[in-house]
Amino acid sequence: MKNILLIGAGTMGTVHAQTYQSIKDANLVGIVDFRKEKANELAKASETQAFYSLEDAVEELEQIDLIDICLPTHLHKEYVQKAADLGVHVCCEKPLALTLEEADEMMNYCDEKGVRLFVGHVVRFFPEYVQAKEKVEQGVIGKPAVVRTSRGGVFPTGWTDWYADFNKSGGLLLDLVIHDFDYLRWCFGEVERVFAKNLSSRRNDRNDYSLVTLRFNNGIIAHVEGTWAHEGFSSKFEFAGTKGIIDYDSSEVSPVRAVKKSPVQQTSGVVVPESPLKATPFYKELSHFIECLEKDQEPIVTPQDGYKAMEIAFAAKKSAETGEPVYLNHNS
Ligand SMILES: NC(=O)c1ccc[n+]([C@@H]2O[C@H](COP(=O)([O-])OP(=O)(O)OC[C@H]3O[C@@H](n4cnc5c(N)ncnc54)[C@H](O)[C@@H]3O)[C@@H](O)[C@H]2O)c1
């Protein structure tokens, strides 16, 4: 059983708190948020204690095994280091940091303090994405050649609108498209060359769109689309190989529907939409991190993976700004 302290009671904090409640080996010992009403609200819903600062929580709580950081990205480094100073393992939402230098410092800091650092690249825990990777590895589509991914929807809103300040969020490529950069690198290895176009290098009006072309060391080409200019949210992929294609479009997935039989006097049925997944990707991700702590195992996604995904995002940003392709040098 691991005692978990969660910091940040916003969108992701709420998802993580709900998730820990269903993980057998997780004991959520507290929620920290400096917005008192947010901390109180989420703590109440999660049947745990509210704190308004990390320091207060540490003073009060007897044992913390993992600090889960669901704070805006520009605060990740500060809080990862605070957790490491306490000698407590850390789980940090993606992207790991705002710059590669910060990410590097965070990884080294955790190593020096002897604490584990987990990064929330949750796409590696989405069954559709996992299954596609497995099928590619099994040779179902032959030799993969061209890949397309797409992800996005509306411009995100957070506490004090921090996503709109790209000095805090890193913008679309670092905040959102990084999911696909990480996933594709997991599937196809290192990226050799990046070319990108986007809107934010020309304007910043709460609409953003990026189209990134990646060439992997093994010759595979990926077209990676990200948007903060659409409505709703969807994610898609298409893997084309010498023997076939695998594709997925989240907007076409039908939810599980239970249609109750109407009482005799009524004619219409009641449709109850439910998640088709028994274990959500967040459940799989967070329970995996806890299991890694308990069994001292390497996680599916390492801090170095978080760093490498950032590296691709920064290469894409640079390419979009300069109009030139950017080459990544990898020895591995
Ligand atoms: N894995 C995913 O799919 C996914 C999805 C969305 C966001 N994220 C990432 O999760 C992180 C959090 O994003 P969000 O949308 O939940 O943000 P948010 O704005 O909804 O929530 C952030 C919370 O942190 C609190 N906070 C800020 N500074 C604090 C401090 N110093 N001490 C205590 N509390 C403080 C705020 O009051 C707010 O409640 C970001 O890094 C984001 O990129 C990941």
PDBQT file of the ligand as one rigid body, heavy atoms in Angstrom, charges set to zero:
ROOT
HETATM    1  N1  LIG A 401      -2.020  13.540 -19.263  1.00  0.00    +0.000 N 
HETATM    2  C1  LIG A 401      -2.953  14.272 -19.816  1.00  0.00    +0.000 C 
HETATM    3  O1  LIG A 401      -3.733  13.800 -20.634  1.00  0.00    +0.000 OA
HETATM    4  C2  LIG A 401      -3.093  15.719 -19.395  1.00  0.00    +0.000 A 
HETATM    5  C3  LIG A 401      -4.282  16.415 -19.694  1.00  0.00    +0.000 A 
HETATM    6  C4  LIG A 401      -4.398  17.740 -19.263  1.00  0.00    +0.000 A 
HETATM    7  C5  LIG A 401      -3.360  18.350 -18.581  1.00  0.00    +0.000 A 
HETATM    8  N2  LIG A 401      -2.208  17.671 -18.335  1.00  0.00    +0.000 N 
HETATM    9  C6  LIG A 401      -1.085  18.295 -17.613  1.00  0.00    +0.000 C 
HETATM   10  O2  LIG A 401      -1.425  18.326 -16.223  1.00  0.00    +0.000 OA
HETATM   11  C7  LIG A 401      -0.876  19.481 -15.586  1.00  0.00    +0.000 C 
HETATM   12  C8  LIG A 401      -1.999  20.235 -14.867  1.00  0.00    +0.000 C 
HETATM   13  O3  LIG A 401      -2.937  20.713 -15.810  1.00  0.00    +0.000 OA
HETATM   14  P1  LIG A 401      -4.468  21.050 -15.401  1.00  0.00    +0.000 P 
HETATM   15  O4  LIG A 401      -5.217  21.241 -16.681  1.00  0.00    +0.000 OA
HETATM   16  O5  LIG A 401      -4.956  20.062 -14.424  1.00  0.00    +0.000 OA
HETATM   17  O6  LIG A 401      -4.282  22.483 -14.690  1.00  0.00    +0.000 OA
HETATM   18  P2  LIG A 401      -5.408  23.283 -13.867  1.00  0.00    +0.000 P 
HETATM   19  O7  LIG A 401      -5.149  24.716 -14.096  1.00  0.00    +0.000 OA
HETATM   20  O8  LIG A 401      -6.761  22.727 -14.143  1.00  0.00    +0.000 OA
HETATM   21  O9  LIG A 401      -5.069  22.892 -12.344  1.00  0.00    +0.000 OA
HETATM   22  C9  LIG A 401      -3.912  23.327 -11.706  1.00  0.00    +0.000 C 
HETATM   23  C10 LIG A 401      -4.224  23.451 -10.198  1.00  0.00    +0.000 C 
HETATM   24  O10 LIG A 401      -2.997  23.773  -9.518  1.00  0.00    +0.000 OA
HETATM   25  C11 LIG A 401      -3.305  24.688  -8.453  1.00  0.00    +0.000 C 
HETATM   26  N3  LIG A 401      -2.064  25.373  -8.105  1.00  0.00    +0.000 N 
HETATM   27  C12 LIG A 401      -1.333  26.223  -8.874  1.00  0.00    +0.000 A 
HETATM   28  N4  LIG A 401      -0.216  26.596  -8.229  1.00  0.00    +0.000 NA
HETATM   29  C13 LIG A 401      -0.225  25.955  -7.030  1.00  0.00    +0.000 A 
HETATM   30  C14 LIG A 401       0.683  25.915  -5.933  1.00  0.00    +0.000 A 
HETATM   31  N5  LIG A 401       1.825  26.598  -5.949  1.00  0.00    +0.000 N 
HETATM   32  N6  LIG A 401       0.344  25.161  -4.860  1.00  0.00    +0.000 NA
HETATM   33  C15 LIG A 401      -0.819  24.473  -4.835  1.00  0.00    +0.000 A 
HETATM   34  N7  LIG A 401      -1.698  24.466  -5.858  1.00  0.00    +0.000 NA
HETATM   35  C16 LIG A 401      -1.407  25.203  -6.925  1.00  0.00    +0.000 A 
HETATM   36  C17 LIG A 401      -4.370  25.597  -9.039  1.00  0.00    +0.000 C 
HETATM   37  O11 LIG A 401      -5.118  26.228  -8.030  1.00  0.00    +0.000 OA
HETATM   38  C18 LIG A 401      -5.195  24.590  -9.871  1.00  0.00    +0.000 C 
HETATM   39  O12 LIG A 401      -6.280  24.071  -9.114  1.00  0.00    +0.000 OA
HETATM   40  C19 LIG A 401      -0.200  20.289 -16.697  1.00  0.00    +0.000 C 
HETATM   41  O13 LIG A 401       1.183  19.997 -16.721  1.00  0.00    +0.000 OA
HETATM   42  C20 LIG A 401      -0.848  19.766 -17.973  1.00  0.00    +0.000 C 
HETATM   43  O14 LIG A 401      -0.015  19.877 -19.114  1.00  0.00    +0.000 OA
HETATM   44  C21 LIG A 401      -2.074  16.366 -18.706  1.00  0.00    +0.000 A 
ENDROOT
TORSDOF 0
